[in-house]
Amino acid sequence: MATWTHENGVFWPDQLARDINTARIMTFGYDADVVKIWGMAGGDNLRDHGKSLAFKVSNQRQLCKERPIIFIAHSLGGLVSEQALLHCREGNKNLKNVFPSTRGIIFMGTPHAGSDLTKFGKNLAKLLNIVRNTNSAILGPLQKGSDELTGVQQQFQQLAFEHRDNLEIFCFYESKAVVGVGVIVPQYSATLSQYSNQSIAANHLDMTKFSGTNDDGYQSVLCEVRNMIEGMNSSNTCM
C-alpha cells in the first residue's frame, strides 16, 4: 500500500477505480524490500513471488476467467509480474487463462537491465542510520549481468513478442535522483527498446506516489491505462 500512497494520504488506485469505473482495481503485496527496514527480509526469491502473484490473480478470476488484465508494476514488482506470466505457461490448468487475458503491462522504474540496487540499499541504510538485513535471494537478480535477470528478460520479451498483437507494454522511468543516493533505475534499464516510454518527474521512491487526480504523473498513467482499454476488443468480455 505504501508504494502507491502519497505523503498527503492519497492512495491513487482508489481514484483510478473512479476514473475507470468498469474495472476492478486490486493490489498485490509481498515482502520484497531489497533491504528490510524492520527486521529480517523475507526469504522468497523472484520465482517464488512470481508464482504467488500468478495464483493470486487466478484466484480472483473464478467468476470471469476471460476478464482482461492490465498490470501496473513498480520496480521489482515489474520483474515479479514478468515471472508470474512466465509461470502461467508452465501447464497448471488453474493458470492457463491468466496470460492470454493479460492485455497490458505498465512498468514503472522496473530494472529490466539490472541496477545498482545493492549499493542503493546500503546507501539508504546509511542515510537513515538504521541497521538492516538484506534478502540476498531478492538482491541477486537485480545486479547488473545477473544470469537470472537475463534469463527472465529473454524469456519474457520473447513471450511478449509472440503475443505483440494482443499485449500492450509501456514503460515509465524516473527523471529525478534520490537525494544523496542518485538515480536508482536509469532510463536505459527502465525502458524496453521496442516499446514506448515516458519519464515521470519524480525519483524512484516517489514516482508511484501521486498527490491527486491533477498530478501530472497520475494523468500520464491514467492516459496509458485508457489507451490500453481502448485498444482491447472487449465487446464480449467483462471488465
N, C-alpha and C positions, 0 to 999 in steps of 0.2 A: 504493500500500500504506500509506503514512504516514497518509493520510486516515482510515483505518479502524483504526489501531493505537494503543492506549493507551500511555502512558509506561511502564507496567509490562510491556509486551511483548505484551499480549493483542491478537490480530488476530481481532476478533469474528466475521467471516464464517465462520471455522472452527467456532465454537460454533454459529452458525446452521445450518451443514450437519449438525451432530449433532442439533440440536433438530428440524430438519425433514429427516429422512433420506431422504425421497423426492425431494428436489430436488437439482439441480446448482447450486452457487454459483460464479459467475465474476465477476472484476473486470475493469474496463477502465481502463487507464492512458493518459494522454496529457499532453503538455506544455502545461498550461493555467494555470500560475501567473499570476495577474494581474500580479504583479511577480516576475520570476525571481530567485531568490536567488543562484545561482552562474552568472553569465554571461548571455548574451543569451536572452531569451524566444523561444519558437518563433513562427513567422510565420503559422500556420494561424488562420483565422477560425472563427466559430461554425459556419457551414455546413460547412466542411471537417471539423471534429471530429465533427459530427453524421453526416456521410456515412461517415466512418471507423467510427464506432460501429455504424451500420446494417449495414455489410458484415461487421464482426467478429462481430456477433450471428448474422447469417445463416450465416456460415461454420461456426459451432459447432452448427448445427441440421441438418446434412446427413442424419443418420440418423433424425431425428424432427422433421419440419418443422411438425407440429401441436402441438409441445410448448408449453404455456402459459408466458408470460414475466411476471415481476414485476421492474420496475426499482426500485432504491433509489439515489437520486442526491443528492449533496451540492452545494450552492452552484451554481457554474457548470455542474456536471455535470447538474443538472436541465434547464438550457437546452439543453445538448448532447443530452440524451435526447429532449426535445421536437423538436429539429431532426432527429434521427435518424428519429423516427416520421413526421415530415412528409416526409422524403426517401423513405421506404419507399412512399409512394403515388404516386411520380413515374413509375412504369412499368417499372422494372428488374425483370425476371422473377425474379431471384435473391432479391429482397427482398419479393416480394408477400405472403409468409406472415407476415412479422415483425409488422406492425401488428395484423392480425386475431388473432394469437396473444398479443398483449400484453393481459393481464387486470388488471394493477395497476401503479401507479406510486406510490412513496413519495418525496416531495420533502422534503429536509432543508436548511433555510436557503437555498432557491433564490430568487433575487431576481426574482420574476415582474414586479414593478413597478419594477425598477431599484434601484440602491443607490449610495451614495457610496463605491464600492469604489476608485475612483481616489484619493480622499482617504485611504481606508484604507491603500492600498498605500504612499503617501508617508509616512503616519504610522508604519507598521510599519517602513519603511526607516530612519526617524529613530530609532525605538526600538532597533533592532538595530545602528544605526550602520554599515549596510552600503550601499554604492552599488549600485543595481540598475538594470537596463534594463527598460523597460515594453513589452509587446506591445500596441500600440495597436489591433490588429485584434481582440484579446480585450476590451480595456477599453471600446471603443466601445459595444457593445450593452448594457453594464452601467450606463451612465449614465442617470439619470432623463430621460424624454422621448425616449429613443433611438427613431428610426424603425424600426431593425432589431429591437429588442426588442419594440416594439409590434406589428410585423408577425408575428413568430414567435408571440407570445402570442395574437393574434387568430386566426391560422390553427390553432394547436394547440387552443385552447379550443373552437373551432367543431368541430374533428375529434373532440375528446373528447365534446362534447355529442351529436354524431350517433351515437356509439357508447356512450352512457352506460349502456345495459343490460348491456354486456359489459366495461366498463372501470371499475375502482375506483381512486380517487385519494385520497391522504391527505397532508396537509402538516404537517411539524414545523417549529417556529420556535424560535430561541434565546431564552432568558429572561435571560441574563446578558451583560454588556458585556465586551469585551476591555479589560483594564486599560490605561488611558492612551489608549485609542482610542475606545471606546464600542461600542454595538450595531452590528453590521455590516449585517445584513439585518433591518430591523424587521418586526414581526408583519404589518403591512398589506401588505408586499411579499412576505413568505414564504408567505402563505396565498392561497387562491383561494376567493372568497366562496361558491361553490356546493358546496364540498367540506369535509369535516370536517378539523379541525386540532387540534393539541395542542402544548404547549411541552415543551422538554427543558431541564432545569436545568443549562445549560452555555452557554458563549459560542460564537461561530460556529466557532472553530477546534477546540473540544473536543466539540462536540455529536455527533460521529460517532466518538468515541474512548471506548469503554466498558471499564470495569475488569474485567468478567467477567459471568458469567451472572446474577448477582444485581443487577447495575447497573440502576437504575430506567429509564434511557434504553434499555438493551438490551431489557428486558422490554416496554417500550412498542412498540418496533419489532417485536419478535418477535410480539406480540399482533396488530399490524396485518397482518403477513405471514400469520399463521394465519387471520385473518378473511378475507383475500382468497382464500386457498386454499379455505376452506370455502365461499366464495361461487361458486366455479367449478363448472361442470357438467363435471367432468373424468373421468367414469367410463370413457370410451373414449379418454382422452388420456394419453400417457405423461408423467411428470413428470421 
